[in-house]
Amino acid sequence: MLIESRPATDPELAALLMAQQRELAEADGGQDGQVYLTHDDVEYLVVVVDQRVVACGAWQALEQEALAAERPVLRLETGTYLPAAVALYRSAGYVPIPVYGEYVGNPYSLCFEKSLAVISR
Protein backbone atom coordinates (compact mmCIF):
# COMPACT_ATOMS: atom_id res chain seq x y z
CA MET A 1 0.00 0.00 0.00
CA LEU A 2 1.22 3.47 -0.91
CA ILE A 3 -0.19 6.88 0.00
CA GLU A 4 0.65 9.64 -2.43
CA SER A 5 -0.38 13.16 -3.31
CA ARG A 6 -2.35 13.74 -6.50
CA PRO A 7 -3.52 16.96 -8.16
CA ALA A 8 -7.22 17.75 -8.50
CA THR A 9 -6.91 17.00 -12.24
CA ASP A 10 -5.69 13.42 -11.76
CA PRO A 11 -7.89 11.04 -13.82
CA GLU A 12 -7.74 8.19 -11.27
CA LEU A 13 -8.81 10.57 -8.51
CA ALA A 14 -11.63 11.85 -10.72
CA ALA A 15 -12.84 8.29 -11.40
CA LEU A 16 -12.84 7.48 -7.69
CA LEU A 17 -14.77 10.65 -6.88
CA MET A 18 -17.35 9.85 -9.60
CA ALA A 19 -17.87 6.42 -8.05
CA GLN A 20 -18.29 8.12 -4.67
CA GLN A 21 -20.94 10.41 -6.15
CA ARG A 22 -22.89 7.41 -7.45
CA GLU A 23 -22.71 5.75 -4.03
CA LEU A 24 -23.88 8.93 -2.27
CA ALA A 25 -26.76 9.37 -4.74
CA GLU A 26 -27.88 5.82 -3.95
CA ALA A 27 -27.61 6.50 -0.20
CA ASP A 28 -29.82 9.59 -0.30
CA GLY A 29 -32.19 8.37 -3.01
CA GLY A 30 -30.99 11.15 -5.32
CA GLN A 31 -32.62 13.83 -3.14
CA ASP A 32 -29.55 15.86 -2.22
CA GLY A 33 -28.37 16.58 -5.73
CA GLN A 34 -25.06 17.85 -4.34
CA VAL A 35 -22.12 17.13 -6.61
CA TYR A 36 -18.63 17.22 -5.16
CA LEU A 37 -16.18 19.10 -7.32
CA THR A 38 -12.45 18.99 -6.82
CA HIS A 39 -10.81 22.25 -5.85
CA ASP A 40 -7.44 23.39 -7.18
CA ASP A 41 -6.44 24.76 -3.76
CA VAL A 42 -6.90 21.39 -2.02
CA GLU A 43 -4.25 18.70 -1.81
CA TYR A 44 -5.62 15.22 -2.40
CA LEU A 45 -4.10 12.02 -1.08
CA VAL A 46 -4.80 8.65 -2.66
CA VAL A 47 -4.20 5.11 -1.47
CA VAL A 48 -2.62 2.91 -4.13
CA VAL A 49 -2.77 -0.88 -3.88
CA ASP A 50 -1.34 -3.06 -6.68
CA GLN A 51 -0.86 0.08 -8.81
CA ARG A 52 -4.59 0.94 -8.51
CA VAL A 53 -6.09 3.91 -6.67
CA VAL A 54 -8.54 2.48 -4.12
CA ALA A 55 -9.24 5.37 -1.71
CA CYS A 56 -8.78 9.10 -1.39
CA GLY A 57 -9.03 11.97 1.02
CA ALA A 58 -8.82 15.71 0.81
CA TRP A 59 -5.71 17.08 2.50
CA GLN A 60 -7.58 19.52 4.68
CA ALA A 61 -9.53 16.66 6.32
CA LEU A 62 -6.55 14.64 7.53
CA GLU A 63 -5.75 15.58 11.09
CA GLN A 64 -2.03 14.75 11.29
CA GLU A 65 -1.29 16.54 8.05
CA ALA A 66 -3.30 19.53 9.21
CA LEU A 67 -1.39 19.73 12.48
CA ALA A 68 1.92 19.45 10.68
CA ALA A 69 0.87 22.37 8.48
CA GLU A 70 -0.18 24.42 11.51
CA ARG A 71 -3.89 24.26 10.71
CA PRO A 72 -5.40 23.93 14.19
CA VAL A 73 -9.09 23.73 13.21
CA LEU A 74 -10.72 21.28 10.81
CA ARG A 75 -14.15 21.72 9.25
CA LEU A 76 -16.07 19.20 7.19
CA GLU A 77 -19.40 18.63 5.51
CA THR A 78 -21.46 15.47 5.30
CA GLY A 79 -25.06 14.59 4.51
CA THR A 80 -28.06 14.04 6.73
CA TYR A 81 -28.58 10.73 4.87
CA LEU A 82 -25.22 9.38 6.13
CA PRO A 83 -25.87 8.63 9.82
CA ALA A 84 -22.80 6.40 10.09
CA ALA A 85 -20.57 9.27 8.95
CA VAL A 86 -22.25 11.66 11.39
CA ALA A 87 -21.72 9.18 14.23
CA LEU A 88 -18.08 8.69 13.24
CA TYR A 89 -17.36 12.43 13.19
CA ARG A 90 -19.10 12.99 16.54
CA SER A 91 -17.20 10.09 18.12
CA ALA A 92 -13.94 11.60 16.82
CA GLY A 93 -14.62 14.90 18.58
CA TYR A 94 -16.21 16.94 15.80
CA VAL A 95 -19.02 19.26 16.89
CA PRO A 96 -21.86 20.62 14.75
CA ILE A 97 -21.46 24.12 13.29
CA PRO A 98 -23.65 26.16 10.91
CA VAL A 99 -23.35 25.14 7.27
CA TYR A 100 -20.85 27.23 5.35
CA GLY A 101 -19.73 28.10 1.84
CA GLU A 102 -21.24 26.15 -1.00
CA TYR A 103 -23.37 24.12 1.46
CA VAL A 104 -25.49 27.07 2.65
CA GLY A 105 -29.07 26.47 1.60
CA ASN A 106 -28.62 22.72 1.12
CA PRO A 107 -31.12 21.05 3.49
CA TYR A 108 -29.13 17.79 3.40
CA SER A 109 -25.80 19.27 4.49
CA LEU A 110 -24.42 19.04 8.02
CA CYS A 111 -21.14 20.73 8.94
CA PHE A 112 -18.78 19.91 11.79
CA GLU A 113 -15.62 21.35 13.30
CA LYS A 114 -12.80 20.04 15.45
CA SER A 115 -10.06 21.98 17.17
CA LEU A 116 -6.71 20.24 16.96
CA ALA A 117 -4.85 22.84 19.04
CA VAL A 118 -3.01 21.48 22.03
CA ILE A 119 -3.66 23.57 25.09
CA SER A 120 -0.50 24.41 27.03
CA ARG A 121 -0.70 24.23 30.80
Secondary structure, 3 states (H helix, E strand, C coil): CEEEEECCCCHHHHHHHHHHHHHHHHHCCCCCCCCCCCCCCCCEEEEEECCEEEEEEEHHHCHHHHHHCCCCEEEEEEECCCHHHHHHHHHCCCEEECCCHHHCCCCCEEEEEEECCCCCC
